[in-house]
Amino acid sequence: MKKKAIIIMIIIVLIILLIPIPRGLNDGGTVEYTALLYKVSKVHRYKLTEDAERTFEDGTIIEILGIEIFNNVR
């Protein structure tokens, strides 16, 4: 019985660490999915160029434990 309780507690902790919470940013449409262990950002934001022209930066950023492992924002 004690072993079952430990396994159930481990599963509950893993679920809490891995379920993302979506959050929208006011920079043109970026959405961040944040969990305690990782963060995935789907980037779509305004970028002003030298001639005051609006362009967009698009891409994905993935961080695990605060370390950026993937970034293809252009």
Predicted model as a PDB file, atoms N, CA, C, CB and O in Angstrom, pLDDT in the B-factor column:
MODEL        1                                                                  
ATOM      1  N   MET A   1       0.826  -1.191   0.000  1.00 81.00           N  
ATOM      2  CA  MET A   1       0.000   0.000   0.000  1.00 81.00           C  
ATOM      3  C   MET A   1       0.873   1.259   0.000  1.00 81.00           C  
ATOM      4  CB  MET A   1      -0.941  -0.005   1.212  1.00 81.00           C  
ATOM      5  O   MET A   1       0.552   2.236  -0.677  1.00 81.00           O  
ATOM      6  N   LYS A   2       1.961   1.239   0.749  1.00 91.00           N  
ATOM      7  CA  LYS A   2       2.839   2.393   0.835  1.00 91.00           C  
ATOM      8  C   LYS A   2       3.513   2.667  -0.505  1.00 91.00           C  
ATOM      9  CB  LYS A   2       3.889   2.182   1.922  1.00 91.00           C  
ATOM     10  O   LYS A   2       3.703   3.823  -0.882  1.00 91.00           O  
ATOM     11  N   LYS A   3       3.874   1.608  -1.222  1.00 93.00           N  
ATOM     12  CA  LYS A   3       4.523   1.735  -2.521  1.00 93.00           C  
ATOM     13  C   LYS A   3       3.564   2.350  -3.551  1.00 93.00           C  
ATOM     14  CB  LYS A   3       5.021   0.360  -3.007  1.00 93.00           C  
ATOM     15  O   LYS A   3       3.980   3.153  -4.386  1.00 93.00           O  
ATOM     16  N   LYS A   4       2.277   1.970  -3.488  1.00 94.00           N  
ATOM     17  CA  LYS A   4       1.267   2.534  -4.381  1.00 94.00           C  
ATOM     18  C   LYS A   4       1.107   4.041  -4.140  1.00 94.00           C  
ATOM     19  CB  LYS A   4      -0.083   1.814  -4.183  1.00 94.00           C  
ATOM     20  O   LYS A   4       0.987   4.817  -5.088  1.00 94.00           O  
ATOM     21  N   ALA A   5       1.106   4.437  -2.894  1.00 94.00           N  
ATOM     22  CA  ALA A   5       0.943   5.851  -2.559  1.00 94.00           C  
ATOM     23  C   ALA A   5       2.118   6.674  -3.075  1.00 94.00           C  
ATOM     24  CB  ALA A   5       0.800   6.028  -1.043  1.00 94.00           C  
ATOM     25  O   ALA A   5       1.925   7.795  -3.545  1.00 94.00           O  
ATOM     26  N   ILE A   6       3.318   6.140  -2.994  1.00 95.00           N  
ATOM     27  CA  ILE A   6       4.507   6.840  -3.489  1.00 95.00           C  
ATOM     28  C   ILE A   6       4.441   6.983  -5.002  1.00 95.00           C  
ATOM     29  CB  ILE A   6       5.795   6.093  -3.077  1.00 95.00           C  
ATOM     30  O   ILE A   6       4.764   8.043  -5.539  1.00 95.00           O  
ATOM     31  N   ILE A   7       4.029   5.933  -5.690  1.00 95.00           N  
ATOM     32  CA  ILE A   7       3.915   5.991  -7.150  1.00 95.00           C  
ATOM     33  C   ILE A   7       2.860   7.006  -7.576  1.00 95.00           C  
ATOM     34  CB  ILE A   7       3.572   4.605  -7.718  1.00 95.00           C  
ATOM     35  O   ILE A   7       3.070   7.753  -8.531  1.00 95.00           O  
ATOM     36  N   ILE A   8       1.750   7.039  -6.889  1.00 95.00           N  
ATOM     37  CA  ILE A   8       0.689   8.013  -7.203  1.00 95.00           C  
ATOM     38  C   ILE A   8       1.180   9.427  -6.971  1.00 95.00           C  
ATOM     39  CB  ILE A   8      -0.571   7.748  -6.354  1.00 95.00           C  
ATOM     40  O   ILE A   8       0.891  10.310  -7.779  1.00 95.00           O  
ATOM     41  N   MET A   9       1.911   9.674  -5.900  1.00 96.00           N  
ATOM     42  CA  MET A   9       2.439  11.010  -5.625  1.00 96.00           C  
ATOM     43  C   MET A   9       3.440  11.434  -6.703  1.00 96.00           C  
ATOM     44  CB  MET A   9       3.106  11.048  -4.237  1.00 96.00           C  
ATOM     45  O   MET A   9       3.443  12.594  -7.116  1.00 96.00           O  
ATOM     46  N   ILE A  10       4.286  10.513  -7.161  1.00 95.00           N  
ATOM     47  CA  ILE A  10       5.254  10.820  -8.216  1.00 95.00           C  
ATOM     48  C   ILE A  10       4.533  11.176  -9.502  1.00 95.00           C  
ATOM     49  CB  ILE A  10       6.206   9.634  -8.451  1.00 95.00           C  
ATOM     50  O   ILE A  10       4.933  12.118 -10.185  1.00 95.00           O  
ATOM     51  N   ILE A  11       3.487  10.453  -9.848  1.00 95.00           N  
ATOM     52  CA  ILE A  11       2.717  10.751 -11.053  1.00 95.00           C  
ATOM     53  C   ILE A  11       2.062  12.123 -10.958  1.00 95.00           C  
ATOM     54  CB  ILE A  11       1.655   9.677 -11.288  1.00 95.00           C  
ATOM     55  O   ILE A  11       2.057  12.870 -11.935  1.00 95.00           O  
ATOM     56  N   ILE A  12       1.516  12.461  -9.807  1.00 94.00           N  
ATOM     57  CA  ILE A  12       0.878  13.771  -9.619  1.00 94.00           C  
ATOM     58  C   ILE A  12       1.906  14.897  -9.760  1.00 94.00           C  
ATOM     59  CB  ILE A  12       0.190  13.846  -8.234  1.00 94.00           C  
ATOM     60  O   ILE A  12       1.619  15.915 -10.391  1.00 94.00           O  
ATOM     61  N   VAL A  13       3.083  14.731  -9.187  1.00 93.00           N  
ATOM     62  CA  VAL A  13       4.138  15.750  -9.292  1.00 93.00           C  
ATOM     63  C   VAL A  13       4.579  15.912 -10.741  1.00 93.00           C  
ATOM     64  CB  VAL A  13       5.351  15.378  -8.404  1.00 93.00           C  
ATOM     65  O   VAL A  13       4.769  17.039 -11.196  1.00 93.00           O  
ATOM     66  N   LEU A  14       4.747  14.820 -11.474  1.00 92.00           N  
ATOM     67  CA  LEU A  14       5.131  14.898 -12.884  1.00 92.00           C  
ATOM     68  C   LEU A  14       4.069  15.615 -13.717  1.00 92.00           C  
ATOM     69  CB  LEU A  14       5.371  13.495 -13.443  1.00 92.00           C  
ATOM     70  O   LEU A  14       4.404  16.398 -14.605  1.00 92.00           O  
ATOM     71  N   ILE A  15       2.812  15.357 -13.440  1.00 92.00           N  
ATOM     72  CA  ILE A  15       1.740  16.034 -14.165  1.00 92.00           C  
ATOM     73  C   ILE A  15       1.796  17.534 -13.907  1.00 92.00           C  
ATOM     74  CB  ILE A  15       0.365  15.471 -13.756  1.00 92.00           C  
ATOM     75  O   ILE A  15       1.642  18.327 -14.836  1.00 92.00           O  
ATOM     76  N   ILE A  16       2.014  17.929 -12.667  1.00 90.00           N  
ATOM     77  CA  ILE A  16       2.095  19.357 -12.328  1.00 90.00           C  
ATOM     78  C   ILE A  16       3.287  20.012 -13.025  1.00 90.00           C  
ATOM     79  CB  ILE A  16       2.205  19.546 -10.798  1.00 90.00           C  
ATOM     80  O   ILE A  16       3.181  21.149 -13.484  1.00 90.00           O  
ATOM     81  N   LEU A  17       4.410  19.315 -13.109  1.00 90.00           N  
ATOM     82  CA  LEU A  17       5.608  19.876 -13.726  1.00 90.00           C  
ATOM     83  C   LEU A  17       5.503  19.980 -15.246  1.00 90.00           C  
ATOM     84  CB  LEU A  17       6.803  19.039 -13.362  1.00 90.00           C  
ATOM     85  O   LEU A  17       6.188  20.809 -15.847  1.00 90.00           O  
ATOM     86  N   LEU A  18       4.671  19.169 -15.879  1.00 92.00           N  
ATOM     87  CA  LEU A  18       4.662  19.088 -17.329  1.00 92.00           C  
ATOM     88  C   LEU A  18       3.441  19.715 -18.023  1.00 92.00           C  
ATOM     89  CB  LEU A  18       4.753  17.676 -17.717  1.00 92.00           C  
ATOM     90  O   LEU A  18       3.455  19.843 -19.248  1.00 92.00           O  
ATOM     91  N   ILE A  19       2.402  20.105 -17.302  1.00 94.00           N  
ATOM     92  CA  ILE A  19       1.216  20.694 -17.941  1.00 94.00           C  
ATOM     93  C   ILE A  19       1.474  22.175 -18.212  1.00 94.00           C  
ATOM     94  CB  ILE A  19      -0.054  20.511 -17.046  1.00 94.00           C  
ATOM     95  O   ILE A  19       1.755  22.933 -17.284  1.00 94.00           O  
ATOM     96  N   PRO A  20       1.380  22.595 -19.487  1.00 94.00           N  
ATOM     97  CA  PRO A  20       1.637  24.000 -19.825  1.00 94.00           C  
ATOM     98  C   PRO A  20       0.425  24.893 -19.590  1.00 94.00           C  
ATOM     99  CB  PRO A  20       2.069  24.111 -21.270  1.00 94.00           C  
ATOM    100  O   PRO A  20      -0.721  24.447 -19.656  1.00 94.00           O  
ATOM    101  N   ILE A  21       0.706  26.165 -19.313  1.00 94.00           N  
ATOM    102  CA  ILE A  21      -0.321  27.183 -19.163  1.00 94.00           C  
ATOM    103  C   ILE A  21      -0.101  28.206 -20.272  1.00 94.00           C  
ATOM    104  CB  ILE A  21      -0.276  27.854 -17.735  1.00 94.00           C  
ATOM    105  O   ILE A  21       0.945  28.855 -20.302  1.00 94.00           O  
ATOM    106  N   PRO A  22      -1.073  28.369 -21.200  1.00 96.00           N  
ATOM    107  CA  PRO A  22      -0.888  29.332 -22.291  1.00 96.00           C  
ATOM    108  C   PRO A  22      -1.068  30.768 -21.809  1.00 96.00           C  
ATOM    109  CB  PRO A  22      -1.870  29.039 -23.427  1.00 96.00           C  
ATOM    110  O   PRO A  22      -1.892  31.056 -20.940  1.00 96.00           O  
ATOM    111  N   ARG A  23      -0.266  31.669 -22.404  1.00 95.00           N  
ATOM    112  CA  ARG A  23      -0.347  33.088 -22.051  1.00 95.00           C  
ATOM    113  C   ARG A  23      -0.082  33.896 -23.318  1.00 95.00           C  
ATOM    114  CB  ARG A  23       0.676  33.464 -20.909  1.00 95.00           C  
ATOM    115  O   ARG A  23       0.943  33.705 -23.973  1.00 95.00           O  
ATOM    116  N   GLY A  24      -0.989  34.785 -23.661  1.00 93.00           N  
ATOM    117  CA  GLY A  24      -0.813  35.637 -24.833  1.00 93.00           C  
ATOM    118  C   GLY A  24      -0.128  36.936 -24.459  1.00 93.00           C  
ATOM    119  O   GLY A  24      -0.391  37.494 -23.394  1.00 93.00           O  
ATOM    120  N   LEU A  25       0.757  37.430 -25.333  1.00 90.00           N  
ATOM    121  CA  LEU A  25       1.469  38.676 -25.096  1.00 90.00           C  
ATOM    122  C   LEU A  25       0.969  39.747 -26.062  1.00 90.00           C  
ATOM    123  CB  LEU A  25       2.992  38.474 -25.247  1.00 90.00           C  
ATOM    124  O   LEU A  25       0.528  39.433 -27.167  1.00 90.00           O  
ATOM    125  N   ASN A  26       1.037  40.995 -25.652  1.00 87.00           N  
ATOM    126  CA  ASN A  26       0.582  42.100 -26.487  1.00 87.00           C  
ATOM    127  C   ASN A  26       1.724  42.670 -27.310  1.00 87.00           C  
ATOM    128  CB  ASN A  26      -0.042  43.195 -25.630  1.00 87.00           C  
ATOM    129  O   ASN A  26       2.054  43.849 -27.181  1.00 87.00           O  
ATOM    130  N   ASP A  27       2.328  41.850 -28.151  1.00 83.00           N  
ATOM    131  CA  ASP A  27       3.404  42.330 -29.002  1.00 83.00           C  
ATOM    132  C   ASP A  27       3.153  41.984 -30.464  1.00 83.00           C  
ATOM    133  CB  ASP A  27       4.732  41.747 -28.548  1.00 83.00           C  
ATOM    134  O   ASP A  27       4.066  42.047 -31.288  1.00 83.00           O  
ATOM    135  N   GLY A  28       1.917  41.621 -30.782  1.00 81.00           N  
ATOM    136  CA  GLY A  28       1.571  41.312 -32.150  1.00 81.00           C  
ATOM    137  C   GLY A  28       0.975  39.931 -32.316  1.00 81.00           C  
ATOM    138  O   GLY A  28       0.491  39.605 -33.400  1.00 81.00           O  
ATOM    139  N   GLY A  29       0.993  39.106 -31.278  1.00 88.00           N  
ATOM    140  CA  GLY A  29       0.382  37.802 -31.369  1.00 88.00           C  
ATOM    141  C   GLY A  29       1.198  36.656 -30.807  1.00 88.00           C  
ATOM    142  O   GLY A  29       0.886  35.499 -31.088  1.00 88.00           O  
ATOM    143  N   THR A  30       2.225  36.928 -30.029  1.00 93.00           N  
ATOM    144  CA  THR A  30       3.047  35.874 -29.436  1.00 93.00           C  
ATOM    145  C   THR A  30       2.254  35.130 -28.361  1.00 93.00           C  
ATOM    146  CB  THR A  30       4.346  36.467 -28.836  1.00 93.00           C  
ATOM    147  O   THR A  30       1.536  35.738 -27.568  1.00 93.00           O  
ATOM    148  N   VAL A  31       2.398  33.796 -28.350  1.00 96.00           N  
ATOM    149  CA  VAL A  31       1.770  32.959 -27.330  1.00 96.00           C  
ATOM    150  C   VAL A  31       2.866  32.152 -26.657  1.00 96.00           C  
ATOM    151  CB  VAL A  31       0.670  32.021 -27.945  1.00 96.00           C  
ATOM    152  O   VAL A  31       3.683  31.523 -27.330  1.00 96.00           O  
ATOM    153  N   GLU A  32       2.887  32.168 -25.313  1.00 96.00           N  
ATOM    154  CA  GLU A  32       3.851  31.390 -24.535  1.00 96.00           C  
ATOM    155  C   GLU A  32       3.112  30.275 -23.810  1.00 96.00           C  
ATOM    156  CB  GLU A  32       4.622  32.292 -23.525  1.00 96.00           C  
ATOM    157  O   GLU A  32       2.078  30.509 -23.185  1.00 96.00           O  
ATOM    158  N   TYR A  33       3.647  29.067 -23.897  1.00 97.00           N  
ATOM    159  CA  TYR A  33       3.146  27.923 -23.157  1.00 97.00           C  
ATOM    160  C   TYR A  33       4.188  27.615 -22.089  1.00 97.00           C  
ATOM    161  CB  TYR A  33       2.876  26.678 -24.098  1.00 97.00           C  
ATOM    162  O   TYR A  33       5.291  27.166 -22.401  1.00 97.00           O  
ATOM    163  N   THR A  34       3.834  27.860 -20.820  1.00 96.00           N  
ATOM    164  CA  THR A  34       4.802  27.767 -19.736  1.00 96.00           C  
ATOM    165  C   THR A  34       4.400  26.675 -18.743  1.00 96.00           C  
ATOM    166  CB  THR A  34       4.933  29.120 -19.020  1.00 96.00           C  
ATOM    167  O   THR A  34       3.278  26.657 -18.238  1.00 96.00           O  
ATOM    168  N   ALA A  35       5.333  25.774 -18.477  1.00 95.00           N  
ATOM    169  CA  ALA A  35       5.205  24.796 -17.399  1.00 95.00           C  
ATOM    170  C   ALA A  35       6.378  25.047 -16.452  1.00 95.00           C  
ATOM    171  CB  ALA A  35       5.196  23.298 -17.949  1.00 95.00           C  
ATOM    172  O   ALA A  35       7.210  25.912 -16.726  1.00 95.00           O  
ATOM    173  N   LEU A  36       6.458  24.326 -15.373  1.00 91.00           N  
ATOM    174  CA  LEU A  36       7.540  24.549 -14.422  1.00 91.00           C  
ATOM    175  C   LEU A  36       8.890  24.114 -14.968  1.00 91.00           C  
ATOM    176  CB  LEU A  36       7.254  23.818 -13.139  1.00 91.00           C  
ATOM    177  O   LEU A  36       9.918  24.666 -14.576  1.00 91.00           O  
ATOM    178  N   LEU A  37       8.907  23.126 -15.873  1.00 93.00           N  
ATOM    179  CA  LEU A  37      10.175  22.616 -16.397  1.00 93.00           C  
ATOM    180  C   LEU A  37      10.569  23.198 -17.745  1.00 93.00           C  
ATOM    181  CB  LEU A  37      10.103  21.137 -16.513  1.00 93.00           C  
ATOM    182  O   LEU A  37      11.748  23.170 -18.098  1.00 93.00           O  
ATOM    183  N   TYR A  38       9.616  23.724 -18.510  1.00 96.00           N  
ATOM    184  CA  TYR A  38       9.937  24.189 -19.854  1.00 96.00           C  
ATOM    185  C   TYR A  38       9.043  25.355 -20.263  1.00 96.00           C  
ATOM    186  CB  TYR A  38       9.799  23.045 -20.858  1.00 96.00           C  
ATOM    187  O   TYR A  38       8.045  25.653 -19.607  1.00 96.00           O  
ATOM    188  N   LYS A  39       9.429  26.016 -21.374  1.00 97.00           N  
ATOM    189  CA  LYS A  39       8.634  27.101 -21.937  1.00 97.00           C  
ATOM    190  C   LYS A  39       8.767  27.043 -23.455  1.00 97.00           C  
ATOM    191  CB  LYS A  39       9.089  28.497 -21.379  1.00 97.00           C  
ATOM    192  O   LYS A  39       9.872  26.951 -23.990  1.00 97.00           O  
ATOM    193  N   VAL A  40       7.625  27.098 -24.142  1.00 97.00           N  
ATOM    194  CA  VAL A  40       7.593  27.129 -25.596  1.00 97.00           C  
ATOM    195  C   VAL A  40       6.916  28.429 -25.996  1.00 97.00           C  
ATOM    196  CB  VAL A  40       6.848  25.877 -26.194  1.00 97.00           C  
ATOM    197  O   VAL A  40       5.797  28.706 -25.563  1.00 97.00           O  
ATOM    198  N   SER A  41       7.591  29.234 -26.825  1.00 96.00           N  
ATOM    199  CA  SER A  41       7.040  30.509 -27.282  1.00 96.00           C  
ATOM    200  C   SER A  41       6.843  30.456 -28.785  1.00 96.00           C  
ATOM    201  CB  SER A  41       7.965  31.691 -26.894  1.00 96.00           C  
ATOM    202  O   SER A  41       7.793  30.236 -29.536  1.00 96.00           O  
ATOM    203  N   LYS A  42       5.598  30.659 -29.226  1.00 95.00           N  
ATOM    204  CA  LYS A  42       5.294  30.796 -30.645  1.00 95.00           C  
ATOM    205  C   LYS A  42       5.293  32.290 -30.921  1.00 95.00           C  
ATOM    206  CB  LYS A  42       3.909  30.113 -31.037  1.00 95.00           C  
ATOM    207  O   LYS A  42       4.331  32.983 -30.590  1.00 95.00           O  
ATOM    208  N   VAL A  43       6.375  32.796 -31.532  1.00 94.00           N  
ATOM    209  CA  VAL A  43       6.619  34.229 -31.672  1.00 94.00           C  
ATOM    210  C   VAL A  43       5.982  34.760 -32.953  1.00 94.00           C  
ATOM    211  CB  VAL A  43       8.128  34.521 -31.667  1.00 94.00           C  
ATOM    212  O   VAL A  43       6.136  34.180 -34.028  1.00 94.00           O  
ATOM    213  N   HIS A  44       5.264  35.871 -32.817  1.00 90.00           N  
ATOM    214  CA  HIS A  44       4.737  36.648 -33.940  1.00 90.00           C  
ATOM    215  C   HIS A  44       4.649  38.082 -33.428  1.00 90.00           C  
ATOM    216  CB  HIS A  44       3.315  36.100 -34.453  1.00 90.00           C  
ATOM    217  O   HIS A  44       3.633  38.477 -32.857  1.00 90.00           O  
ATOM    218  N   ARG A  45       5.713  38.865 -33.631  1.00 86.00           N  
ATOM    219  CA  ARG A  45       5.761  40.199 -33.043  1.00 86.00           C  
ATOM    220  C   ARG A  45       6.208  41.225 -34.065  1.00 86.00           C  
ATOM    221  CB  ARG A  45       6.692  40.220 -31.838  1.00 86.00           C  
ATOM    222  O   ARG A  45       6.882  40.922 -35.049  1.00 86.00           O  
ATOM    223  N   TYR A  46       5.800  42.456 -33.786  1.00 83.00           N  
ATOM    224  CA  TYR A  46       6.184  43.585 -34.639  1.00 83.00           C  
ATOM    225  C   TYR A  46       7.667  43.885 -34.474  1.00 83.00           C  
ATOM    226  CB  TYR A  46       5.343  44.837 -34.305  1.00 83.00           C  
ATOM    227  O   TYR A  46       8.232  43.745 -33.390  1.00 83.00           O  
ATOM    228  N   LYS A  47       8.278  44.300 -35.570  1.00 78.00           N  
ATOM    229  CA  LYS A  47       9.657  44.768 -35.519  1.00 78.00           C  
ATOM    230  C   LYS A  47       9.729  46.008 -36.392  1.00 78.00           C  
ATOM    231  CB  LYS A  47      10.676  43.659 -35.995  1.00 78.00           C  
ATOM    232  O   LYS A  47       9.387  45.956 -37.573  1.00 78.00           O  
ATOM    233  N   LEU A  48      10.169  47.121 -35.823  1.00 73.00           N  
ATOM    234  CA  LEU A  48      10.314  48.350 -36.596  1.00 73.00           C  
ATOM    235  C   LEU A  48      11.686  48.377 -37.250  1.00 73.00           C  
ATOM    236  CB  LEU A  48      10.111  49.596 -35.701  1.00 73.00           C  
ATOM    237  O   LEU A  48      12.702  48.138 -36.599  1.00 73.00           O  
ATOM    238  N   THR A  49      11.703  48.668 -38.534  1.00 71.00           N  
ATOM    239  CA  THR A  49      12.960  48.773 -39.259  1.00 71.00           C  
ATOM    240  C   THR A  49      13.443  50.218 -39.243  1.00 71.00           C  
ATOM    241  CB  THR A  49      12.802  48.267 -40.709  1.00 71.00           C  
ATOM    242  O   THR A  49      12.777  51.094 -38.690  1.00 71.00           O  
ATOM    243  N   GLU A  50      14.595  50.464 -39.848  1.00 74.00           N  
ATOM    244  CA  GLU A  50      15.179  51.808 -39.829  1.00 74.00           C  
ATOM    245  C   GLU A  50      14.294  52.832 -40.535  1.00 74.00           C  
ATOM    246  CB  GLU A  50      16.554  51.787 -40.479  1.00 74.00           C  
ATOM    247  O   GLU A  50      14.270  53.996 -40.135  1.00 74.00           O  
ATOM    248  N   ASP A  51      13.580  52.432 -41.558  1.00 72.00           N  
ATOM    249  CA  ASP A  51      12.726  53.369 -42.276  1.00 72.00           C  
ATOM    250  C   ASP A  51      11.293  53.359 -41.738  1.00 72.00           C  
ATOM    251  CB  ASP A  51      12.724  53.037 -43.762  1.00 72.00           C  
ATOM    252  O   ASP A  51      10.359  53.682 -42.472  1.00 72.00           O  
ATOM    253  N   ALA A  52      11.110  52.997 -40.477  1.00 66.00           N  
ATOM    254  CA  ALA A  52       9.838  53.004 -39.750  1.00 66.00           C  
ATOM    255  C   ALA A  52       8.798  52.118 -40.425  1.00 66.00           C  
ATOM    256  CB  ALA A  52       9.306  54.429 -39.632  1.00 66.00           C  
ATOM    257  O   ALA A  52       7.603  52.409 -40.377  1.00 66.00           O  
ATOM    258  N   GLU A  53       9.249  51.048 -41.049  1.00 72.00           N  
ATOM    259  CA  GLU A  53       8.342  50.097 -41.682  1.00 72.00           C  
ATOM    260  C   GLU A  53       8.100  48.945 -40.720  1.00 72.00           C  
ATOM    261  CB  GLU A  53       8.917  49.582 -43.036  1.00 72.00           C  
ATOM    262  O   GLU A  53       9.030  48.458 -40.077  1.00 72.00           O  
ATOM    263  N   ARG A  54       6.838  48.507 -40.623  1.00 72.00           N  
ATOM    264  CA  ARG A  54       6.504  47.399 -39.730  1.00 72.00           C  
ATOM    265  C   ARG A  54       6.718  46.071 -40.436  1.00 72.00           C  
ATOM    266  CB  ARG A  54       5.051  47.515 -39.239  1.00 72.00           C  
ATOM    267  O   ARG A  54       6.200  45.840 -41.529  1.00 72.00           O  
ATOM    268  N   THR A  55       7.475  45.217 -39.806  1.00 82.00           N  
ATOM    269  CA  THR A  55       7.622  43.839 -40.270  1.00 82.00           C  
ATOM    270  C   THR A  55       7.358  42.936 -39.073  1.00 82.00           C  
ATOM    271  CB  THR A  55       9.054  43.575 -40.890  1.00 82.00           C  
ATOM    272  O   THR A  55       7.256  43.405 -37.939  1.00 82.00           O  
ATOM    273  N   PHE A  56       7.250  41.660 -39.330  1.00 84.00           N  
ATOM    274  CA  PHE A  56       6.986  40.703 -38.265  1.00 84.00           C  
ATOM    275  C   PHE A  56       8.162  39.762 -38.095  1.00 84.00           C  
ATOM    276  CB  PHE A  56       5.713  39.913 -38.553  1.00 84.00           C  
ATOM    277  O   PHE A  56       8.828  39.396 -39.063  1.00 84.00           O  
ATOM    278  N   GLU A  57       8.407  39.377 -36.861  1.00 88.00           N  
ATOM    279  CA  GLU A  57       9.330  38.292 -36.541  1.00 88.00           C  
ATOM    280  C   GLU A  57       8.471  37.080 -36.228  1.00 88.00           C  
ATOM    281  CB  GLU A  57      10.290  38.659 -35.333  1.00 88.00           C  
ATOM    282  O   GLU A  57       7.560  37.159 -35.404  1.00 88.00           O  
ATOM    283  N   ASP A  58       8.752  35.968 -36.875  1.00 92.00           N  
ATOM    284  CA  ASP A  58       7.997  34.735 -36.672  1.00 92.00           C  
ATOM    285  C   ASP A  58       8.944  33.608 -36.317  1.00 92.00           C  
ATOM    286  CB  ASP A  58       7.177  34.376 -37.925  1.00 92.00           C  
ATOM    287  O   ASP A  58      10.095  33.592 -36.753  1.00 92.00           O  
ATOM    288  N   GLY A  59       8.454  32.659 -35.518  1.00 94.00           N  
ATOM    289  CA  GLY A  59       9.260  31.489 -35.192  1.00 94.00           C  
ATOM    290  C   GLY A  59       8.862  30.870 -33.869  1.00 94.00           C  
ATOM    291  O   GLY A  59       7.823  31.192 -33.292  1.00 94.00           O  
ATOM    292  N   THR A  60       9.710  29.981 -33.408  1.00 97.00           N  
ATOM    293  CA  THR A  60       9.475  29.241 -32.168  1.00 97.00           C  
ATOM    294  C   THR A  60      10.735  29.274 -31.312  1.00 97.00           C  
ATOM    295  CB  THR A  60       9.053  27.774 -32.465  1.00 97.00           C  
ATOM    296  O   THR A  60      11.851  29.152 -31.818  1.00 97.00           O  
ATOM    297  N   ILE A  61      10.536  29.441 -30.003  1.00 97.00           N  
ATOM    298  CA  ILE A  61      11.635  29.386 -29.037  1.00 97.00           C  
ATOM    299  C   ILE A  61      11.275  28.324 -27.999  1.00 97.00           C  
ATOM    300  CB  ILE A  61      11.889  30.797 -28.357  1.00 97.00           C  
ATOM    301  O   ILE A  61      10.179  28.338 -27.440  1.00 97.00           O  
ATOM    302  N   ILE A  62      12.208  27.405 -27.747  1.00 97.00           N  
ATOM    303  CA  ILE A  62      11.995  26.359 -26.749  1.00 97.00           C  
ATOM    304  C   ILE A  62      13.092  26.457 -25.689  1.00 97.00           C  
ATOM    305  CB  ILE A  62      11.983  24.943 -27.412  1.00 97.00           C  
ATOM    306  O   ILE A  62      14.282  26.480 -26.004  1.00 97.00           O  
ATOM    307  N   GLU A  63      12.663  26.512 -24.423  1.00 97.00           N  
ATOM    308  CA  GLU A  63      13.593  26.546 -23.292  1.00 97.00           C  
ATOM    309  C   GLU A  63      13.267  25.391 -22.352  1.00 97.00           C  
ATOM    310  CB  GLU A  63      13.517  27.914 -22.538  1.00 97.00           C  
ATOM    311  O   GLU A  63      12.099  25.134 -22.060  1.00 97.00           O  
ATOM    312  N   ILE A  64      14.289  24.703 -21.885  1.00 96.00           N  
ATOM    313  CA  ILE A  64      14.129  23.658 -20.882  1.00 96.00           C  
ATOM    314  C   ILE A  64      14.997  24.031 -19.689  1.00 96.00           C  
ATOM    315  CB  ILE A  64      14.512  22.244 -21.451  1.00 96.00           C  
ATOM    316  O   ILE A  64      16.205  24.227 -19.824  1.00 96.00           O  
ATOM    317  N   LEU A  65      14.375  24.127 -18.532  1.00 94.00           N  
ATOM    318  CA  LEU A  65      15.035  24.536 -17.285  1.00 94.00           C  
ATOM    319  C   LEU A  65      15.747  25.888 -17.456  1.00 94.00           C  
ATOM    320  CB  LEU A  65      16.048  23.453 -16.833  1.00 94.00           C  
ATOM    321  O   LEU A  65      16.814  26.104 -16.881  1.00 94.00           O  
ATOM    322  N   GLY A  66      15.161  26.788 -18.240  1.00 93.00           N  
ATOM    323  CA  GLY A  66      15.709  28.129 -18.434  1.00 93.00           C  
ATOM    324  C   GLY A  66      16.819  28.229 -19.454  1.00 93.00           C  
ATOM    325  O   GLY A  66      17.353  29.316 -19.677  1.00 93.00           O  
ATOM    326  N   ILE A  67      17.182  27.118 -20.081  1.00 96.00           N  
ATOM    327  CA  ILE A  67      18.249  27.116 -21.080  1.00 96.00           C  
ATOM    328  C   ILE A  67      17.617  27.011 -22.458  1.00 96.00           C  
ATOM    329  CB  ILE A  67      19.256  25.946 -20.836  1.00 96.00           C  
ATOM    330  O   ILE A  67      16.881  26.066 -22.743  1.00 96.00           O  
ATOM    331  N   GLU A  68      17.909  27.987 -23.312  1.00 97.00           N  
ATOM    332  CA  GLU A  68      17.343  27.991 -24.661  1.00 97.00           C  
ATOM    333  C   GLU A  68      17.998  26.897 -25.499  1.00 97.00           C  
ATOM    334  CB  GLU A  68      17.530  29.375 -25.334  1.00 97.00           C  
ATOM    335  O   GLU A  68      19.216  26.888 -25.680  1.00 97.00           O  
ATOM    336  N   ILE A  69      17.180  25.972 -26.011  1.00 97.00           N  
ATOM    337  CA  ILE A  69      17.726  24.877 -26.811  1.00 97.00           C  
ATOM    338  C   ILE A  69      17.353  24.984 -28.282  1.00 97.00           C  
ATOM    339  CB  ILE A  69      17.250  23.554 -26.267  1.00 97.00           C  
ATOM    340  O   ILE A  69      17.988  24.346 -29.122  1.00 97.00           O  
ATOM    341  N   PHE A  70      16.325  25.787 -28.618  1.00 97.00           N  
ATOM    342  CA  PHE A  70      15.916  25.944 -30.006  1.00 97.00           C  
ATOM    343  C   PHE A  70      15.372  27.345 -30.206  1.00 97.00           C  
ATOM    344  CB  PHE A  70      14.862  24.883 -30.403  1.00 97.00           C  
ATOM    345  O   PHE A  70      14.581  27.837 -29.401  1.00 97.00           O  
ATOM    346  N   ASN A  71      15.805  27.986 -31.290  1.00 96.00           N  
ATOM    347  CA  ASN A  71      15.326  29.333 -31.614  1.00 96.00           C  
ATOM    348  C   ASN A  71      15.429  29.510 -33.124  1.00 96.00           C  
ATOM    349  CB  ASN A  71      16.149  30.442 -30.852  1.00 96.00           C  
ATOM    350  O   ASN A  71      16.528  29.535 -33.678  1.00 96.00           O  
ATOM    351  N   ASN A  72      14.273  29.635 -33.790  1.00 95.00           N  
ATOM    352  CA  ASN A  72      14.292  29.893 -35.221  1.00 95.00           C  
ATOM    353  C   ASN A  72      13.517  31.170 -35.568  1.00 95.00           C  
ATOM    354  CB  ASN A  72      13.707  28.699 -35.977  1.00 95.00           C  
ATOM    355  O   ASN A  72      12.899  31.253 -36.629  1.00 95.00           O  
ATOM    356  N   VAL A  73      13.552  32.146 -34.688  1.00 91.00           N  
ATOM    357  CA  VAL A  73      12.879  33.419 -34.918  1.00 91.00           C  
ATOM    358  C   VAL A  73      13.646  34.199 -35.972  1.00 91.00           C  
ATOM    359  CB  VAL A  73      12.759  34.237 -33.602  1.00 91.00           C  
ATOM    360  O   VAL A  73      14.854  34.406 -35.853  1.00 91.00           O  
ATOM    361  N   ARG A  74      12.926  34.634 -37.015  1.00 83.00           N  
ATOM    362  CA  ARG A  74      13.558  35.444 -38.062  1.00 83.00           C  
ATOM    363  C   ARG A  74      12.791  36.714 -38.234  1.00 83.00           C  
ATOM    364  CB  ARG A  74      13.637  34.686 -39.394  1.00 83.00           C  
ATOM    365  O   ARG A  74      13.152  37.544 -39.068  1.00 83.00           O  
TER     366      ARG A  74                                                      
ENDMDL                                                                          
END                                                                             
